[in-house]
Amino acid sequence: MSIELIRLNRKLPDYKSVKRLYKSAFPADEKAPFGLLMRKSKKDNVDFWAAYSNDKWIGLAYVLSYRDISYLFYLAIDDKARGNGFGSGVLGALKEKYKGRNLFLAIEEIDEKAENYAERINRKKFYEKNGFCLLYTSPSPRDYAASR
């Protein structure tokens, strides 16, 4: 699978699709304003990626880097592209792009009482399948994982 990461900008034909996906894929309390993300992505240490497979837009990723650490804030695959291995493909492309750096992300706490418990388990399995391992459970309701 060939995945290409292209920096998001307003002139990109899929800009509106990326914006729509971002707004629909994450809970309101976990999202920063889209305009703020775009402004921040102009900095050297912030990357807002549109992900493509065979020239077809499939998703987005937002990464913030500092020293030898890169933190994957957002990863989303378009509904029409899900279930085809694109999430794994994008993670592979990100791991290659940030090779030599520690790539981290946060996942929801695996809480049996949570309404979306099964979804949380599946998300954890997805990241583990793609080479991430649980580093520690934080005092807040997030677990932190890093690429191996």
Secondary structure, DSSP 8 states (H G I E B T S, - for coil): --EEEEE--TTSTTHHHHHHHHHHHS-GGG---HHHHHHHTTSTTEEEEEEEETTEEEEEEEEEEETTEEEEEEEEE-GGGTTSSHHHHHHHHHHHHTTTSEEEEEEE---TTSTTHHHHHHHHHHHHHTTEEEEEE-SSSEEEEEE-
